């Protein structure tokens, strides 16, 4: 794989057993994503977008085909190996925020930094300030609005200096005004950090902010632009 290609999928398919038959979710998916690109994967609900993201990030394994992430073939790694690769190279932003409820905003970011050993409390404070939460460091998720929780999630993701950021419907649980603020912040941080962004969304307006769009339809992936 050329060094500028951080993610590559070749003839990837995914199916799951349903009783006596197999349900095909993805079929013969091929893609290549270069370092620094922003790519949106779009499609209707149930089209397999989140499944594809999970495969590309090594959270799940393909039924057939090959996926390379930052130069490593995911099918050659066991679960621990894939986790170690994610720890070194990958950040996540999810629709449901996935913050630790008993921890403060500061502690949530520090926990992520302790995993990849790329920062400390000062790093966490810096990133929380960059997302506009310098005065909310000691607040727990239940004391924060949805938009503020997603800002913590953005700080947590970028603080670890990932090569790749996977974002799964990052505004799905937010109202339109707050969602737009999060979108603007996400792309501003991503441009500054030079991160490769893979964004899964059904929102075509959000997808249009990315350099490339790929559409999933009937389990197959096609370039939109």
C-alpha positions in Angstrom: 0.0 0.0 0.0 1.5 3.4 -0.9 2.5 5.4 2.2 0.0 8.2 1.5 -2.9 5.7 1.6 -4.0 5.3 5.2 -7.1 3.1 4.7 -7.6 0.6 1.9 -10.4 -2.0 1.4 -10.3 -4.6 -1.4 -13.2 -6.8 -2.3 -14.7 -6.5 1.3 -17.9 -8.3 2.0 -19.8 -8.7 5.3 -22.7 -11.1 6.0 -24.3 -12.3 9.2 -26.2 -15.5 10.0 -30.0 -15.1 10.4 -31.5 -18.5 11.2 -30.9 -20.8 8.3 -29.7 -18.1 5.9 -27.0 -15.4 5.7 -27.9 -11.7 5.4 -25.5 -9.8 3.1 -24.8 -6.3 4.5 -21.8 -5.3 2.3 -20.7 -6.8 -1.0 -17.4 -6.3 -2.9 -16.5 -2.9 -1.3 -13.3 -1.3 -2.5 -11.9 2.1 -1.4 -8.7 3.9 -0.7 -8.4 7.0 1.5 -5.3 9.2 1.5 -3.6 10.9 4.4 -5.3 14.2 5.2 -8.5 13.5 3.2 -12.0 14.1 4.5 -14.4 11.4 3.2 -18.1 11.0 3.9 -19.8 7.7 3.7 -23.5 8.3 3.0 -26.6 6.2 2.6 -30.0 5.5 3.9 -30.6 4.2 7.4 -29.8 0.4 7.5 -27.5 0.6 4.4 -24.5 -0.6 6.3 -22.6 2.6 6.9 -21.8 1.9 10.5 -20.9 -1.7 9.7 -18.4 -0.4 7.1 -17.0 2.1 9.6 -16.5 -0.7 12.1 -14.7 -2.8 9.6 -12.4 0.0 8.5 -11.5 0.7 12.1 -11.0 -2.9 13.1 -13.9 -3.0 15.5 -15.3 -5.9 13.5 -13.9 -8.3 10.9 -14.9 -8.8 7.3 -16.4 -12.0 6.0 -14.2 -11.8 2.9 -11.7 -9.4 1.5 -8.8 -7.4 2.9 -8.6 -4.1 4.8 -5.3 -2.3 5.5 -5.2 0.4 8.2 -2.1 2.5 8.5 -0.1 -0.2 6.7 -1.4 -3.1 8.7 -3.6 -5.9 7.3 -6.5 -6.1 9.8 -7.3 -9.7 8.9 -3.8 -10.7 10.0 -4.3 -9.3 13.5 -6.2 -10.7 16.5 -8.5 -8.5 18.6 -5.6 -7.3 20.9 -3.5 -6.5 17.8 -6.4 -4.4 16.3 -6.9 -2.6 19.6 -3.2 -1.7 19.8 -3.4 -0.4 16.2 -6.4 1.8 17.1 -4.7 3.0 20.2 -1.8 4.2 18.2 -3.6 5.7 15.2 -7.3 6.2 15.6 -9.8 8.5 17.3 -13.6 8.2 17.4 -16.6 10.5 17.7 -19.9 8.8 18.2 -23.6 9.9 18.0 -24.2 8.9 21.6 -21.0 10.7 22.9 -20.0 7.6 25.0 -18.5 9.6 27.9 -17.9 8.0 31.3 -20.9 9.3 33.3 -19.1 9.3 36.7 -16.1 11.3 35.4 -15.7 15.0 34.8 -15.1 16.5 31.4 -11.4 16.8 32.3 -11.2 13.2 33.6 -12.9 11.9 30.4 -10.2 13.4 28.2 -7.4 12.4 30.6 -8.7 8.8 30.5 -8.3 8.7 26.7 -4.8 10.2 27.0 -3.7 7.7 29.5 -4.5 4.9 27.0 -2.3 6.2 24.2 0.2 8.0 26.5 0.3 11.1 24.3 -0.6 13.8 26.9 -1.4 14.7 30.4 -3.8 16.9 32.4 -2.4 20.1 30.8 -3.1 18.6 27.3 -6.6 17.7 28.3 -7.2 21.3 29.6 -5.8 22.7 26.4 -8.1 20.7 24.2 -11.2 21.4 26.4 -10.4 25.1 26.1 -10.1 24.8 22.3 -13.6 23.4 22.2 -14.9 26.2 24.4 -15.2 24.3 27.7 -12.4 25.9 29.8 -15.0 26.7 32.5 -16.7 23.3 32.4 -13.7 21.1 33.3 -15.2 19.7 36.5 -18.7 19.0 35.2 -19.9 15.5 34.7 -21.8 14.5 31.5 -25.2 14.9 33.2 -24.3 18.5 34.1 -23.6 19.2 30.4 -25.9 19.8 27.5 -25.8 17.5 24.5 -23.7 19.9 22.5 -21.3 20.3 25.4 -20.9 16.5 25.7 -20.1 16.2 22.0 -17.5 19.0 22.5 -15.9 16.9 25.2 -16.0 13.9 22.8 -14.2 16.1 20.2 -11.6 17.2 22.7 -11.1 13.5 23.7 -10.7 12.4 20.1 -8.3 15.1 18.9 -6.2 15.3 22.1 -4.7 11.9 21.3 -3.3 13.2 18.0 -4.8 10.4 15.9 -3.8 9.9 12.3 -7.5 9.0 11.5 -10.7 10.2 13.0 -13.8 8.1 12.5 -17.0 10.0 13.2 -20.4 8.1 13.2 -23.4 10.4 12.9 -21.7 13.1 15.2 -24.7 15.4 15.1 -27.4 12.7 15.2 -28.5 13.5 18.8 -28.3 17.3 18.5 -30.7 19.9 17.4 -30.0 21.6 14.1 -28.4 24.8 15.5 -26.2 22.9 18.0 -25.4 20.4 15.3 -24.2 23.1 13.0 -21.9 24.4 15.7 -20.4 21.0 16.2 -19.9 20.5 12.5 -18.1 23.8 12.2 -15.9 22.9 15.2 -15.2 19.4 13.9 -14.0 20.6 10.5 -12.0 23.5 12.1 -10.2 21.2 14.4 -9.6 18.6 11.7 -8.1 21.2 9.4 -5.7 22.4 12.1 -4.7 18.9 13.1 -4.4 17.6 9.5 -6.2 14.4 10.5 -7.7 12.0 8.0 -11.5 12.2 8.6 -13.9 9.4 7.8 -17.5 10.5 8.4 -20.6 8.3 8.4 -23.8 10.2 8.0 -27.2 10.3 6.4 -27.1 14.1 6.3 -26.0 15.1 2.8 -25.5 18.7 3.9 -22.9 17.5 6.4 -21.4 15.2 3.9 -20.9 18.0 1.4 -18.4 19.5 3.8 -16.0 16.6 3.0 -13.7 16.5 0.1 -15.1 13.2 -1.2 -18.5 11.4 -0.8 -19.1 7.7 -1.1 -22.6 6.3 -1.2 -23.6 2.9 0.1 -26.6 1.4 -1.7 -27.6 -2.3 -1.6 -24.4 -3.2 0.1 -22.2 -1.6 -2.5 -20.1 1.5 -2.4 -20.0 4.1 -5.2 -18.1 7.4 -5.5 -20.5 10.4 -5.6 -17.8 13.1 -6.1 
